[in-house]
């Protein structure tokens, strides 16, 4: 039973945040999103002449998903705009959480970094990541039970990096396509997993280290003192509150080149910090779905303010909002 006072955590989801064309159309219809895209475009015009962010977000699924690092820029800008919208109503979160690129928007919204710095660093990250070839990621669901330490060890012994621990039965691995395919073939007869390839997304892996090291140099010296931040942040890498500048910088790097432990971060936020309400910074509630599958000490309210009614792609329309539940 929960005996804690009411506490809210805003949850910034990750790379799949704009996968659906209908969601991208909805986002482009929102004034707050248009304003942030225009602000980002001014930065991109200096470092990426010819790249139009609105045109990219409006593109077909095939074109939009072709380069995951461009998706990262789009998702970051949209999530920051949605945070502007939700907090403008007067509701302020107690904590900010995010992983799988959600940490970038989270860090800006907490007040740690300037918007222009984040956009420029994200473009640099895109340029560096384009040099990685022959790597991939696989999404895994455990069929017979849950992921155990022994199974994690088996995976790492096969030369594959355990990338994200999402729930007891869902996780992500990454590595070279050759090693991933060999592992998949070896696992197929055992029927222990449902394995879905996610090509060209070498996420959360030491394979990203040289990229993050270069990107780190662009923003490390610009992080504001922690006492000036607006909101507290929960780390999904070392599992705890981010309380120092050094911890924040390490967390932002580790979100790309180390294992992200989303399930444990949720358990920490609820079981240790007493969070009673998770608000999705959407439009896709991926991390809320994972939260529903994570063992917690008490039920937590899940809020997704944006309810999208399916309509033809990119039809101009107003969003439908779910009112904030009464406290």
TAPE-V353938 format. One record per backbone hydrogen bond with DSSP energy under -0.5 kcal/mol. CO is the residue of the C=O (numbers start at 1). NH is the residue of the N-H. E is the energy in kcal/mol with one decimal. If there is no record, write none. Layout:
[[CO,NH,E] [CO,NH,E]]
//
This chain:
[[1,3,-0.5] [7,276,-2.3] [7,277,-1.5] [8,94,-2.5] [8,95,-1.7] [9,279,-2.5] [10,12,-0.6] [10,97,-2.8] [11,13,-0.7] [11,281,-2.9] [12,99,-1.0] [14,17,-2.0] [16,19,-1.7] [17,284,-0.6] [20,24,-2.0] [21,25,-2.3] [22,26,-2.0] [23,27,-2.5] [24,28,-2.1] [25,29,-0.7] [26,29,-1.1] [27,30,-1.5] [30,34,-2.4] [31,35,-2.3] [32,36,-1.7] [33,37,-2.6] [34,38,-2.2] [35,39,-1.8] [36,40,-2.6] [37,41,-2.6] [38,42,-1.3] [39,43,-1.0] [40,44,-2.6] [41,45,-2.5] [42,46,-0.5] [43,46,-1.0] [43,47,-1.4] [44,48,-3.5] [48,51,-2.1] [50,52,-0.6] [51,53,-0.6] [52,56,-2.1] [53,57,-2.5] [54,58,-1.8] [56,59,-1.4] [60,64,-3.1] [61,65,-2.5] [63,66,-0.8] [66,68,-0.5] [67,70,-0.9] [67,71,-1.5] [68,72,-1.7] [69,73,-1.1] [70,74,-2.1] [71,75,-3.1] [72,76,-2.2] [73,77,-2.3] [74,78,-2.3] [75,79,-2.7] [76,80,-2.0] [77,81,-1.9] [78,82,-2.4] [79,83,-2.1] [80,84,-2.0] [81,85,-2.0] [82,86,-2.7] [83,87,-2.4] [84,88,-1.4] [85,89,-0.6] [86,89,-0.6] [86,91,-0.6] [87,90,-1.7] [94,232,-0.8] [95,10,-2.5] [96,234,-2.4] [97,12,-3.0] [99,102,-1.3] [100,15,-0.8] [101,104,-1.2] [101,105,-0.8] [102,106,-2.0] [103,107,-2.1] [104,108,-1.8] [105,109,-2.8] [106,110,-1.6] [107,112,-2.2] [107,113,-0.6] [108,111,-1.8] [110,230,-3.0] [110,231,-0.9] [112,224,-2.3] [114,118,-1.9] [115,119,-2.3] [116,120,-2.3] [117,121,-2.5] [118,122,-2.3] [119,123,-2.0] [120,124,-2.0] [121,125,-2.3] [122,126,-2.0] [123,127,-2.3] [124,128,-2.4] [125,129,-2.7] [126,130,-1.3] [128,131,-1.7] [129,132,-1.9] [134,177,-2.2] [135,200,-0.8] [136,175,-1.8] [137,198,-3.7] [138,173,-2.4] [139,196,-2.8] [140,171,-2.1] [141,194,-2.4] [143,145,-0.8] [148,152,-2.4] [149,153,-2.1] [150,154,-2.0] [151,155,-2.2] [152,156,-2.4] [153,157,-2.4] [154,158,-1.0] [155,158,-0.6] [155,160,-1.6] [156,159,-1.6] [160,162,-0.5] [161,163,-0.9] [161,174,-2.3] [163,260,-3.0] [164,166,-0.9] [164,172,-2.0] [165,263,-2.1] [167,170,-0.7] [168,147,-3.2] [169,142,-2.8] [170,166,-1.3] [170,167,-2.0] [171,140,-3.0] [172,163,-2.1] [172,164,-1.5] [173,138,-2.6] [174,161,-2.8] [175,136,-2.4] [176,180,-2.5] [177,181,-2.7] [178,182,-1.9] [179,183,-2.3] [180,184,-2.5] [181,185,-2.4] [182,186,-2.1] [183,187,-2.0] [184,188,-1.8] [185,189,-0.6] [187,190,-1.1] [187,191,-1.2] [187,192,-0.5] [188,191,-0.7] [192,143,-2.9] [192,144,-0.8] [193,195,-0.6] [194,141,-2.0] [194,196,-0.5] [195,197,-0.5] [196,139,-3.0] [198,137,-1.4] [198,201,-0.8] [201,203,-2.7] [205,208,-2.5] [206,209,-1.7] [208,211,-0.7] [208,212,-2.4] [209,213,-2.4] [210,214,-1.3] [211,215,-2.5] [212,216,-2.8] [213,217,-1.0] [215,218,-1.6] [215,219,-0.8] [216,219,-0.8] [216,220,-2.4] [219,222,-1.8] [219,223,-0.6] [220,223,-0.7] [225,228,-2.0] [226,229,-1.4] [232,96,-2.1] [233,242,-2.6] [235,240,-0.7] [236,261,-3.0] [240,235,-3.0] [241,243,-0.8] [244,248,-2.0] [245,249,-2.3] [246,250,-2.3] [247,251,-2.6] [248,252,-2.4] [249,253,-1.7] [250,254,-3.1] [251,255,-1.6] [253,256,-1.9] [253,257,-1.8] [254,258,-1.6] [256,205,-2.1] [260,165,-2.7] [260,262,-0.7] [261,265,-2.0] [262,266,-2.4] [263,267,-2.2] [264,268,-2.3] [265,269,-2.5] [266,270,-2.5] [267,271,-2.6] [267,272,-0.6] [268,272,-1.8] [268,273,-1.8] [269,275,-2.4] [270,274,-0.8] [276,301,-2.5] [277,9,-2.6] [277,279,-0.5] [278,280,-0.6] [278,303,-3.0] [279,11,-3.1] [280,282,-1.0] [281,13,-1.0] [283,285,-0.5] [284,286,-0.6] [285,289,-2.1] [286,290,-1.9] [287,291,-1.9] [288,292,-1.8] [289,293,-0.7] [290,293,-0.7] [291,294,-1.3] [301,278,-3.0] [301,303,-0.5] [303,280,-3.2] [305,307,-0.8] [305,322,-2.5] [306,308,-0.6] [307,309,-0.5] [307,320,-0.6] [308,310,-0.6] [312,315,-1.8] [319,321,-0.5] [320,307,-2.2] [321,323,-0.6]]
//
